[in-house]
Structures are given as C-alpha cells and as structure tokens.
Amino acid sequence: MEYKVFNDPVHGHFEVHPLLVKIIDTPQFQRLRYIKQLGTCYFVFPGASHNRFEHSLGVEFLAGELARQLQRRQPDCMIEDRDVLCVEIAGLCHDLGHGPFSHFFDGVFIPLVTGNRDWKHEHASVKMFEYLVEVNDLECEFQRYGLFSDDLTFIKEQIAGPSENCGNICWPYKGRPKEKGFLYEIVANKRNGIDVDKWDYFARDCHHLGIKTSFDHNRFMKFARVLEVNGSLQICSRDKEVGSCYDMFYTRNVLHRRAYQHKNTKIIEFMYSFNSWC
C-alpha cells in the first residue's frame, strides 16, 4: 500500500491511507476546499481564510493518532486495524454535509428559508458520504481494504450518532458492540464533547486568527486511557490533566467571545440572511 504524505501547517507532515486518498480525490470531498471553516468571520478576520478541506484532514489525522495510541497501550481493548481505519474515515468525512459559510448555512440560512430547524449538517454528511461511495464506485475499494456493510454503518454512526430506528435501548449502535463503544467518542463525543474534531479546530482556528492557546491536545492524548465507568468503557484522562481540560474549554470560550460571536460577524450573518429572505 502506498500512503501519501500531507504537509499541514498545524500538525506538520502525516501519512494518509490509500483508501482515504481515494475519498479525498472525489468531487464531493474536493468541494470542501471552497467552504470557509469560520464562515462570515473571514470578513472580519483576514487570517480566517482556512477551509473545511484542511480541517477534515486534520481531524482524520488526530482520530487515527488517538485510536492507534489506545490500540498500542491497551491491547486488551481489542482495537483492530479496521477499527482504526473506520475512525479515520469518519474523521475525514464528518463535515461533508456543510454548506456555504459552514454553520451559518445550517444554523441560520436553512431555518430561515425552509422553516426546517431540525436540519443538521451531520445528517447531511451521512447522506453525502453514502452518495460519494455510490457515484464513485468506492464500495469495491472499501472491500479491498477489508471494510464491509457493518463498517460503513460504524462510520456513519460516528458522524451523526445512532439511527432513529435503532430499536435497542440498551445499546443503540449497530456498527460496533458495546465493548467497543469508546470508539464512538473519538470523532464526535456525544457524552462530554471532548473529541478530536474540537482539538483540530481549536488549534487551527487559533493559528489562523492569531489567538494564543495553552491547550496541548498531544499531551491530552498521551494520558488518555479506556476505563470502565458505570458499566461502560469510556475514554478517560488522568486526574492531573484537569488543568489541560480547563485550558481546552477556556480556549473554546475565548474563540466564541473574540471571533465566532464577534458583533461584526453576527451583523454580516444578518445581512446575508436578510438578503436571502428578500
């Protein structure tokens, strides 16, 4: 297998699995090059020119790093290579459903124009992923690398959560059993919100906005372990890392106050939504 090397301004050089390269080379994924990560923030902060494309690559990298570190440190968790590959694909494709100006599209534009407040980019990402696999004939490529229908289900569940007609209240997921439930916490953690998606956009947004951050996601990963909590396996961290956890959420607070919720950013969003409505 020939891996490709990407050079990222935030994470440096990293290798990408050939199956992921096949996904990256599709028109459906390439469209992310033209969707601003911070939407209308770009009109306020000139440095906020980065796009969903590079963020998706960064989440893929961090997802694979965390999964492999847990696999290496805790072989008793029975993390297989195909589990790691599925986690990487979910990280890569988690934002496929974003529209123009990212969160402005699903948070403001869609509800205003269609009246549908239940539309979420995560569900659109799952539909786009299914479409991407179908129109580019990638199902055979998935099978070539040992991924089948249950793995595709696992990937989609990591992006948008369990399907509504799951039926099983005790364990709503179908892609992986409860014993591997901690894998669902890597890309989009529905339990506590601590996941690699946030780690990448914290580092990337701070880098491009010129905002300092003291949170070190690499250190946080070093102390991550899978432990049994209240009858289920969860990704946990050392008690002494409470300071890092504080830094993480403080970084989120700073980004919202200084950039995401900046008054001029919100004014521009209003102008766009008003023009769309008219």
WOLINUR-V456852 format. One record per pair of residues at least 12 apart in sequence whose ideal C-beta (glycine too) atoms are under 7 Angstrom apart, sorted by sequence separation. I is the first residue (numbers start at 1). J is the second residue. If there is no record, write none. Layout:
i = <I & I>
j = <J & J>
//
This chain:
i = <3 & 4 & 67 & 3 & 37 & 71 & 106 & 202 & 224 & 3 & 37 & 106 & 203 & 223 & 3 & 36 & 37 & 106 & 223 & 2 & 35 & 67 & 68 & 157 & 1 & 4 & 34 & 35 & 67 & 220 & 33 & 37 & 157 & 199 & 223 & 32 & 32 & 33 & 64 & 67 & 32 & 153 & 154 & 220 & 153 & 154 & 64 & 98 & 32 & 63 & 64 & 97 & 151 & 220 & 63 & 97 & 150 & 219 & 97 & 158 & 63 & 97 & 129 & 157 & 60 & 63 & 97 & 216 & 96 & 158 & 159 & 161 & 215 & 95 & 97 & 126 & 158 & 60 & 94 & 97 & 59 & 60 & 93 & 96 & 215 & 96 & 126 & 214 & 215 & 125 & 126 & 59 & 125 & 56 & 93 & 215 & 122 & 123 & 122 & 213 & 56 & 20 & 55 & 52 & 191 & 211 & 182 & 211 & 206 & 8 & 52 & 11 & 14 & 211 & 10 & 8 & 185 & 202 & 8 & 11 & 52 & 185 & 202 & 205 & 209 & 6 & 181 & 182 & 181 & 182 & 182 & 178 & 179 & 85 & 40 & 86 & 39 & 85 & 32 & 35 & 39 & 38 & 39 & 40 & 82 & 35 & 36 & 37 & 39 & 82 & 86 & 90 & 94 & 19 & 23 & 36 & 89 & 93 & 29 & 35 & 17 & 20 & 28 & 86 & 90 & 20 & 23 & 82 & 86 & 90 & 23 & 17 & 87 & 20 & 94 & 94 & 87 & 91 & 83 & 90 & 87 & 28 & 83 & 87 & 28 & 29 & 94 & 28 & 91 & 26 & 23 & 26 & 22 & 22 & 67 & 66 & 19 & 19 & 63 & 63 & 19 & 59 & 66 & 63 & 62 & 59 & 62 & 59 & 62 & 59 & 58 & 55 & 55 & 58 & 55 & 77 & 74 & 69 & 74 & 50 & 70 & 62 & 66 & 65 & 70 & 50 & 66 & 49 & 48 & 47 & 48 & 108 & 112 & 47 & 47 & 113 & 45 & 109 & 112 & 104 & 108 & 112 & 38 & 109 & 104 & 10 & 10 & 10 & 9 & 45 & 41 & 44 & 41 & 44 & 38 & 44 & 41 & 40 & 43 & 40 & 40 & 40>
j = <15 & 16 & 79 & 16 & 50 & 84 & 119 & 215 & 237 & 17 & 51 & 120 & 217 & 237 & 18 & 51 & 52 & 121 & 238 & 18 & 51 & 83 & 84 & 173 & 18 & 21 & 51 & 52 & 84 & 237 & 51 & 55 & 175 & 217 & 241 & 51 & 52 & 53 & 84 & 87 & 53 & 174 & 175 & 241 & 175 & 176 & 87 & 121 & 56 & 87 & 88 & 121 & 175 & 244 & 88 & 122 & 175 & 244 & 123 & 184 & 90 & 124 & 156 & 184 & 88 & 91 & 125 & 244 & 125 & 187 & 188 & 190 & 244 & 125 & 127 & 156 & 188 & 91 & 125 & 128 & 91 & 92 & 125 & 128 & 247 & 129 & 159 & 247 & 248 & 159 & 160 & 94 & 160 & 92 & 129 & 251 & 159 & 160 & 160 & 251 & 95 & 60 & 95 & 95 & 234 & 254 & 226 & 255 & 251 & 54 & 98 & 58 & 61 & 258 & 58 & 57 & 234 & 251 & 58 & 61 & 102 & 235 & 252 & 255 & 259 & 57 & 232 & 233 & 233 & 234 & 235 & 232 & 233 & 145 & 101 & 147 & 101 & 147 & 95 & 98 & 102 & 102 & 103 & 104 & 146 & 100 & 101 & 102 & 104 & 147 & 151 & 155 & 159 & 85 & 89 & 102 & 155 & 159 & 96 & 102 & 85 & 88 & 96 & 154 & 158 & 89 & 92 & 151 & 155 & 159 & 93 & 88 & 158 & 92 & 187 & 188 & 183 & 187 & 180 & 187 & 186 & 128 & 183 & 187 & 131 & 132 & 197 & 132 & 196 & 132 & 132 & 136 & 138 & 141 & 186 & 186 & 141 & 142 & 186 & 187 & 145 & 187 & 196 & 196 & 196 & 196 & 199 & 197 & 200 & 200 & 200 & 200 & 201 & 204 & 204 & 226 & 225 & 221 & 226 & 204 & 224 & 217 & 221 & 221 & 226 & 208 & 224 & 208 & 208 & 208 & 209 & 269 & 273 & 209 & 210 & 276 & 209 & 273 & 276 & 269 & 273 & 277 & 205 & 276 & 272 & 203 & 204 & 207 & 207 & 259 & 259 & 262 & 260 & 264 & 259 & 265 & 265 & 265 & 268 & 268 & 269 & 272>
//
